[in-house]
Amino acid sequence: MRKSIIKPIVVTALSALLVFELTACGTVIYPDRRGQTKGPIDPTVVIMNGIGLLFWVVPGLVAFAIDFATGAIYLPSGRYSIAPEALEPAINADGRIDTVQLQQIIQQQTGHKLPFDHPNLQKHEGSAQLLSQLNILPTT
């Protein structure tokens, strides 16, 4: 009876560990780092991926490959990014951007106040493709 309980627990734990390794540690733990192309390598992510190499060689190599490909293995470069969902409150029903609200969101998310009234600021109209990614219908 006891042997029948231990086997499913061990199989479940090993399966969960394998799935975690296949998804790459840095990509799962630091999704905000995705998209970086260079910078100093995060030793924490390297150690976690290295532990995966100790248990299973192929999943460990896959974890390294995914983290390098996505850029999650690199330490943050000082650049800031904000998820598109966080910017939705700054977009009016007609698709226009409320710059005051946008400035507040950016300041909350990054801690930096951007000068939207700066004379060198260049404004570009959004594309239909960008609007469709945010699930906003463009006005005609």
C-alpha positions as CSV (number, residue, x, y, z in Angstrom):
1,M,0.0,0.0,0.0
2,R,2.7,2.5,0.9
3,K,4.7,1.6,-2.2
4,S,1.7,2.5,-4.4
5,I,1.5,6.0,-2.9
6,I,5.2,6.9,-3.2
7,K,5.4,6.1,-6.9
8,P,2.8,8.6,-8.1
9,I,4.3,11.3,-5.9
10,V,7.8,10.7,-7.2
11,V,6.6,10.6,-10.8
12,T,4.6,13.9,-10.3
13,A,7.6,15.6,-8.7
14,L,10.0,14.5,-11.4
15,S,7.5,15.5,-14.1
16,A,7.1,19.0,-12.6
17,L,10.8,19.4,-12.4
18,L,11.3,18.3,-16.0
19,V,8.6,20.7,-17.2
20,F,10.2,23.6,-15.2
21,E,13.6,22.8,-16.7
22,L,12.1,22.6,-20.3
23,T,10.6,26.0,-19.9
24,A,13.9,27.6,-18.8
25,C,14.4,29.1,-15.4
26,G,15.1,32.7,-16.5
27,T,12.2,32.9,-18.9
28,V,9.8,31.7,-16.2
29,I,11.2,33.7,-13.2
30,Y,12.1,36.9,-15.1
31,P,9.6,37.3,-18.0
32,D,10.2,41.1,-18.0
33,R,13.8,40.5,-19.2
34,R,12.6,38.9,-22.5
35,G,13.8,40.7,-25.5
36,Q,17.2,41.8,-24.3
37,T,20.0,41.1,-26.7
38,K,23.1,41.6,-24.6
39,G,24.4,42.6,-21.2
40,P,26.0,41.0,-18.1
41,I,24.8,37.5,-17.5
42,D,22.8,36.8,-14.4
43,P,24.7,34.2,-12.3
44,T,21.5,33.1,-10.6
45,V,19.9,32.0,-13.8
46,V,23.1,30.3,-14.9
47,I,23.3,28.4,-11.7
48,M,19.6,27.3,-11.9
49,N,20.1,26.2,-15.5
50,G,23.4,24.5,-14.5
51,I,21.5,22.5,-11.9
52,G,19.2,21.3,-14.7
53,L,22.3,20.1,-16.5
54,L,23.2,18.0,-13.5
55,F,19.9,16.2,-13.5
56,W,19.2,16.0,-17.2
57,V,21.6,17.1,-19.9
58,V,19.1,17.8,-22.7
59,P,16.6,19.8,-20.6
60,G,19.5,21.8,-19.1
61,L,20.8,22.6,-22.6
62,V,17.3,23.5,-23.7
63,A,16.9,25.8,-20.7
64,F,20.2,27.6,-21.6
65,A,19.2,27.9,-25.2
66,I,15.8,29.3,-24.4
67,D,17.2,31.8,-21.8
68,F,19.8,33.0,-24.3
69,A,17.3,33.2,-27.2
70,T,14.8,35.2,-25.2
71,G,17.4,37.3,-23.4
72,A,16.1,36.3,-19.9
73,I,19.6,35.2,-18.9
74,Y,20.9,38.8,-19.0
75,L,20.7,41.2,-16.1
76,P,18.4,44.2,-16.6
77,S,20.1,46.9,-18.6
78,G,18.5,49.9,-17.0
79,R,15.9,50.1,-19.8
80,Y,12.3,50.0,-18.7
81,S,9.4,48.4,-20.2
82,I,5.7,48.4,-19.4
83,A,3.2,45.7,-20.3
84,P,0.7,46.9,-23.0
85,E,-2.2,46.0,-20.6
86,A,-1.0,48.5,-18.1
87,L,-1.2,51.3,-20.7
88,E,-4.9,50.6,-21.5
89,P,-6.3,53.1,-19.0
90,A,-4.6,55.9,-20.9
91,I,-6.4,55.1,-24.2
92,N,-9.8,56.7,-24.6
93,A,-12.8,54.9,-26.2
94,D,-12.1,56.6,-29.5
95,G,-8.5,55.3,-29.5
96,R,-6.8,58.6,-28.6
97,I,-4.1,58.7,-25.9
98,D,-4.6,60.7,-22.8
99,T,-1.1,62.0,-22.3
100,V,-1.6,63.1,-18.7
101,Q,-2.8,59.6,-17.7
102,L,-0.1,58.0,-19.7
103,Q,2.5,60.1,-17.9
104,Q,1.1,59.0,-14.6
105,I,1.2,55.3,-15.6
106,I,4.8,55.6,-16.8
107,Q,5.8,57.3,-13.6
108,Q,4.1,54.7,-11.4
109,Q,5.6,51.8,-13.4
110,T,9.2,53.1,-13.9
111,G,9.7,55.9,-11.3
112,H,10.6,58.3,-14.1
113,K,8.6,61.4,-15.1
114,L,8.7,61.8,-18.9
115,P,8.4,65.4,-20.2
116,F,5.6,65.1,-22.8
117,D,5.8,68.9,-23.3
118,H,9.5,68.8,-24.3
119,P,10.1,70.7,-27.6
120,N,12.2,67.8,-29.1
121,L,9.4,65.2,-28.5
122,Q,8.3,63.5,-31.7
123,K,4.8,62.1,-31.8
124,H,3.9,59.4,-34.2
125,E,0.4,58.2,-35.0
126,G,-0.3,54.6,-34.0
127,S,-0.8,52.0,-36.7
128,A,-3.8,49.8,-37.2
129,Q,-1.6,46.8,-36.4
130,L,-0.5,48.3,-33.0
131,L,-4.1,49.1,-32.2
132,S,-5.2,45.6,-33.1
133,Q,-2.6,44.1,-30.7
134,L,-4.2,46.2,-27.9
135,N,-7.7,45.1,-29.0
136,I,-8.7,48.7,-29.9
137,L,-10.7,49.5,-33.0
138,P,-9.3,52.4,-34.9
139,T,-11.6,55.3,-35.6
140,T,-12.3,56.2,-39.2
